[in-house]
């Protein structure tokens, strides 16, 4: 079934065939596969003998030859005999000249011809050689780019998958990518691990960052990278600066010792390295003098042994130290870091178990001794502590009085934190810009004795307000395990003081039950506030939200689990403020109040309960929520948003996205090119005018009033001509007496009239005269349009129509359509159908003259799709004459055409070499017995038709054969035989076969089907002679993917299961097969459809 082949060989010398393929191999390839599209690039083994083989490739339609130096004019002359070639591309082929190219273009009617960089071919030889011609003397390519340009291109490609794809384009890009790739990430997919890592390191010799991550690894994934892998890294990657090891269970201290050879190692991150101990870490500290970043996460075998900490501290090179959930390292161990604190800029310490954090006291602490923690950390800018206890000892809280350069501080669930610590902080950290406090209640001593409240009070807030004048980001989160809130130490006055004293731009409040409308008033006067997040703030009402509407700089608002306000309050804010983003979750606010309220809107009726929310925040201390930023629609350019909207095809999805923000509403209105309206458009004229005003660039309009009982006079107001200047496609299903208004739509290209009873020939003529760009016309059930009037001749003389469909129009006969004249020349699709009747004999063609060869003298060589249904061609020729003229025909449907004969099908096979699809529907007629001995009732076409198609229609892919009114017990009523059908299947690459009512087709035919190597889709309907035996044959069909069975009463569960088990079906449809149960179909295909009853296969043509 191989149809598309591309063979590209780069960096192969034209004078020396370095290619493993041979010409004989290629020739065999062409002969055995139905190749339609072939690309050969750099094939220096391909010469004129290969072109000879190509000339006999009967399915080849598109050929691209690039840098094929061995092909000469002789080979091009051979290519001229290729039967199906329509697209030809020649690039950098210097072996042939104008003579060879001219030979091809004379013999073949090409759709497209591209010639680039062929030095012996001139533009003169290709002018007018195809419908589309492109010529360039030079051929641009990556090979002309210098090395520095390619290097710059590679640098700008950031995605690993894109780099991998780009490196496969050529050896040159492969080499450059190998030289400049500085980062790789490997894990479970690396197998075998040791050999694969060695290959990667050998290829990428300049690696600087390597991440090895075995998250979710199991033993079934094979062995991990072990100590030898680190030896490989240290040996092959001398430039390595950043190494991340996650869940590497096969690496221990011995492997870590190999890293001492990485003299340039700057950053080391160990995550869940359960076999690495303090000894291995000490070896790295001694050997890697440039180490400036160390992350230890879930490394429980590493203890606070002072040796490695002291060594790193004494060296003083570390700038970033992160320790999370390492059971052997306590906060007191880290205080021994000594001189290392002086250069440290970022420090994170986290303990995972929040409720078992009372550790041993610091053995080095001496009460009232001022030099207990005598170290300097003036360079520290980012400090994050979580889950530690400072009861009685100072511990890491002593850092708060020493970090004079501190800018970011996160204190999450620090037991023992007091107002005194915050006062110390405010006095020493004048540069503080961001603070995040997450608190839980503790037992403390108050004026009235022991109380259960949060540890910090207004004293802390006032100290921050007084000392931290650069504070811009504040998060205050209160968490309780109890349903009733404890007393919060902060008050509204303290919060208001902080807001008024500091230039706060981002504020997050979680669980602040003391926060009410009074503080919202203070917030409204905070002139720098841009982002506000309120979570579980129950006491804020609509009054407070109205005050917030006066906030001068607010652009981002988040409301979660705040149930004190309603739509009124939120609407007040969104009306007053031009918000960039709005998030509403778990509030008593409806979607209606927030839709279109900001450029980015997120709405959820429910949200995680407050306790879960706080646990999520606490679980990621390294990502301080107050520091997070949101990518909003404002960050995306209009062109990108327009492209997003273009790719949404579902109308309901377009409506939904237009409600997200005002910006999307505007862009969607500009981009919407089609609408469909109907009886729900009320009041009709006003509603349509509103739609026209909103969607100014409509190209397609469909108006469907099917089922409506009254007439509608819409077009009197000239709405289409006034509001749709660019309208291209209009479908009407309603009465219309002013078709002349459409003449003003100069860009109208498609008009479809369905059941428009009031439109006559005059209205159609006015459209034909005014709409010069009309290329498609559908007329369905329009009984007032007369075919003998002048509209048809006028459209035909204009010659612009490419698609004409006429269905069930009583006053348009097939003979009227024959007067279309010159219009047939450009027509590509034609469909004519009469309402199904057993009395369809029309009057004879008055223009027909017997034996006069120019009776129907017109050209229709562009016609590719013809459908004729329920017409009579006896004794005149009528529309049957099309079958002799359509040389470009690709799709043919002949449904119940009385008068059709084998001679017509033979003529089609002789003239239409490009035929890809044929559908034949027949019923019994009185046909003459061969030899003239009488007549018999049978279908008119015989095996002569099938044999003619098999002999000449070598591109035929879809066949539909339908028979009506033939008794299942009388196969002779169908003139086709099983032998004729088998001949057709064996001769043509049929992919889709439909048989309806084929009572001659039995299990032997199914055996022949099993050998059809291209067959993908099979539909059997009312094929009563097919049994389970035939289905077992079908199970051997090599390419079958889609199977439909309707009214096949001899097929049982056994037969269907046989096919389902043998073939990996994508779809299986079973309808009205009484011996097949739904249980047998479970899991039989990716898509299964089962129905007990189904409509008659003939119902689709009954109208």
DATAWO-V926032 format. One record per backbone hydrogen bond with DSSP energy under -1.0 kcal/mol. CO is the residue of the C=O (numbers start at 1). NH is the residue of the N-H. Records with the same first field share a line. If there is no record, write none. Layout:
CO = NH / NH
This chain:
3 = 36 / 37
5 = 39
7 = 41
13 = 16
16 = 18
22 = 26
23 = 27
24 = 28
25 = 29
26 = 30
27 = 31
28 = 32
29 = 33
33 = 35
36 = 61 / 62
37 = 5
38 = 64
39 = 7
40 = 66
41 = 9
42 = 44
43 = 46
47 = 51
48 = 52
49 = 53
50 = 54
51 = 55
53 = 56
54 = 57
56 = 58
61 = 86 / 87
62 = 38
63 = 89
64 = 40
65 = 91
66 = 42
72 = 76
73 = 77
74 = 78
75 = 79
78 = 81
79 = 82
86 = 111 / 112
87 = 63
88 = 114
89 = 65
90 = 116
91 = 67
97 = 101
98 = 102
99 = 103
100 = 104
101 = 105
102 = 106
103 = 107
104 = 108
108 = 110
110 = 131
111 = 132
112 = 88
113 = 134
114 = 90
115 = 136
116 = 92
118 = 121
126 = 129
132 = 113
134 = 115
136 = 117
141 = 144
142 = 145
146 = 150
147 = 151
148 = 152
149 = 153
150 = 154
151 = 155
152 = 156
159 = 163
160 = 164
161 = 165
162 = 166
163 = 167
166 = 169
170 = 174
171 = 175
172 = 176
173 = 177
174 = 178
175 = 179
176 = 180
177 = 181
182 = 208 / 209
184 = 211
186 = 213
187 = 190
192 = 196
193 = 197
194 = 198
195 = 199
196 = 200
197 = 201
198 = 202
199 = 203
200 = 204
203 = 205
208 = 241 / 242
209 = 184
210 = 244
211 = 186
212 = 246
214 = 217
218 = 221
219 = 222
226 = 230
227 = 231
228 = 232
229 = 233
230 = 234
231 = 235
232 = 236
233 = 237
237 = 240
241 = 266 / 267
242 = 210
243 = 269
244 = 212
245 = 271
246 = 214
247 = 249
252 = 256
253 = 257
255 = 258
256 = 259
257 = 260
258 = 261
259 = 262
261 = 263
262 = 265
266 = 292 / 293
267 = 243
268 = 295
269 = 245
270 = 297
271 = 247
272 = 274
273 = 276
277 = 281
278 = 282
279 = 283
280 = 284
281 = 285
282 = 286
283 = 287
284 = 288
287 = 289
288 = 291
292 = 319 / 320
293 = 268
294 = 322
295 = 270
296 = 324
297 = 272
306 = 310
307 = 311
308 = 312
309 = 313
310 = 314
311 = 315
312 = 316
319 = 345 / 346
320 = 294
321 = 348
322 = 296
323 = 350
324 = 298
326 = 329
328 = 304
330 = 334
333 = 336
334 = 337
337 = 340
338 = 341
339 = 342
340 = 344
345 = 381 / 382
346 = 321
347 = 384
348 = 323
349 = 386
350 = 325
352 = 354
357 = 359
362 = 365
366 = 369
369 = 372
373 = 375
377 = 380
381 = 407 / 408
382 = 347
383 = 410
384 = 349
385 = 412
386 = 351
388 = 415
391 = 393
394 = 397
395 = 398
396 = 399
397 = 400
398 = 401
399 = 402 / 403
402 = 404
403 = 406
407 = 433 / 434
408 = 383
409 = 436
410 = 385
411 = 438
412 = 387
414 = 417
415 = 390
418 = 422
419 = 423
420 = 424
421 = 425
422 = 426
423 = 427
424 = 428
425 = 429
429 = 432
433 = 472 / 473
434 = 409
435 = 475
436 = 411
437 = 477
438 = 413
439 = 479
442 = 453
444 = 451
446 = 449
449 = 446
451 = 444
452 = 487
453 = 442
457 = 460 / 461
458 = 462
459 = 463
460 = 464
461 = 465
462 = 466
463 = 467
464 = 468
468 = 471
472 = 505 / 506
473 = 435
474 = 508
475 = 437
476 = 510
477 = 439
487 = 454
491 = 495
492 = 496
493 = 497
494 = 498
495 = 499
496 = 500
497 = 501
498 = 502
502 = 504
505 = 530 / 531
506 = 474
507 = 533
508 = 476
509 = 535
510 = 478
511 = 513
512 = 515
516 = 520
517 = 521
518 = 522
519 = 523
520 = 524
523 = 526
525 = 527
530 = 555 / 556
531 = 507
532 = 558
533 = 509
534 = 560
535 = 511
541 = 545
542 = 546
543 = 547
544 = 548
545 = 549
547 = 550
548 = 551
555 = 580 / 581
556 = 532
557 = 583
558 = 534
559 = 585
560 = 536
566 = 570
567 = 571
568 = 572
569 = 573
570 = 574
571 = 575
572 = 576
573 = 577
577 = 579
579 = 599
580 = 600
581 = 557
582 = 602
583 = 559
584 = 604
585 = 561
587 = 589
591 = 594 / 595
594 = 597
600 = 582
602 = 584
604 = 586
609 = 613
610 = 614
611 = 615
612 = 616
613 = 617
614 = 618
615 = 619
617 = 620
620 = 623
624 = 627
625 = 628
632 = 635
633 = 636
637 = 641
638 = 642
639 = 643
640 = 644
641 = 645
642 = 646
643 = 647
645 = 648
650 = 654
651 = 655
652 = 656
653 = 657
654 = 658
656 = 659
657 = 660
659 = 596
661 = 665
662 = 666
663 = 667
664 = 668
665 = 669
666 = 670
667 = 671
668 = 672
673 = 699 / 700
675 = 702
677 = 704
678 = 681
680 = 682
683 = 687
684 = 688
685 = 689
686 = 690
687 = 691
688 = 692
689 = 693
690 = 694
691 = 695
699 = 728 / 729
700 = 675
701 = 731
702 = 677
703 = 733
705 = 708
712 = 714
714 = 717
715 = 718
718 = 722
719 = 723
720 = 724
724 = 727
728 = 749 / 750
729 = 701
730 = 752
731 = 703
732 = 754
738 = 741
739 = 742
740 = 743
741 = 744
742 = 745
744 = 746
745 = 748
749 = 775 / 776
750 = 730
751 = 778
752 = 732
753 = 780
755 = 757
756 = 759
760 = 764
761 = 765
762 = 766
763 = 767
764 = 768
765 = 769
766 = 770
767 = 771
770 = 772
771 = 774
775 = 802 / 803
776 = 751
777 = 805
778 = 753
779 = 807
780 = 755
782 = 785
786 = 789
790 = 794
791 = 795
792 = 796
793 = 797
794 = 798
795 = 799
802 = 828 / 829
803 = 777
804 = 831
805 = 779
806 = 833
807 = 781
809 = 812
811 = 787
813 = 817
816 = 819
817 = 820
820 = 823
821 = 824
822 = 825
823 = 827
828 = 864 / 865
829 = 804
830 = 867
831 = 806
832 = 869
833 = 808
845 = 848
849 = 852
852 = 855
856 = 858
860 = 863
864 = 890 / 891
865 = 830
866 = 893
867 = 832
868 = 895
869 = 834
871 = 898
877 = 880
878 = 881
879 = 882
880 = 883
881 = 884
882 = 885 / 886
885 = 887
886 = 889
890 = 916 / 917
891 = 866
892 = 919
893 = 868
894 = 921
895 = 870
897 = 900
898 = 873
901 = 905
902 = 906
903 = 907
904 = 908
905 = 909
906 = 910
907 = 911
908 = 912
912 = 915
916 = 957 / 958
917 = 892
918 = 960
919 = 894
920 = 962
921 = 896
922 = 964
925 = 938
927 = 936
929 = 932
934 = 929
936 = 927
938 = 925
942 = 945 / 946
943 = 947
944 = 948
945 = 949
946 = 950
947 = 951
948 = 952
949 = 953
952 = 954
953 = 956
957 = 991 / 992
958 = 918
959 = 994
960 = 920
961 = 996
962 = 922
967 = 970
970 = 973
971 = 974
973 = 939
977 = 981
978 = 982
979 = 983
980 = 984
981 = 985
982 = 986
983 = 987
984 = 988
988 = 990
991 = 1016 / 1017
992 = 959
993 = 1019
994 = 961
995 = 1021
996 = 963
997 = 999
998 = 1001
1002 = 1006
1003 = 1007
1004 = 1008
1005 = 1009
1006 = 1010
1008 = 1011
1009 = 1012
1016 = 1041 / 1042
1017 = 993
1018 = 1044
1019 = 995
1020 = 1046
1021 = 997
1022 = 1024
1023 = 1026
1027 = 1031
1028 = 1032
1029 = 1033
1030 = 1034
1031 = 1035
1033 = 1036
1034 = 1037
1041 = 1066 / 1067
1042 = 1018
1043 = 1069
1044 = 1020
1045 = 1071
1046 = 1022
1048 = 1051
1052 = 1056
1053 = 1057
1054 = 1058
1055 = 1059
1056 = 1060
1057 = 1061
1058 = 1062
1059 = 1063
1063 = 1065
1065 = 1086
1066 = 1087
1067 = 1043
1068 = 1089
1069 = 1045
1070 = 1091
1071 = 1047
1073 = 1076
1078 = 1081
1081 = 1084
1087 = 1068
1089 = 1070
1091 = 1072
1096 = 1099
1098 = 1101
1099 = 1102
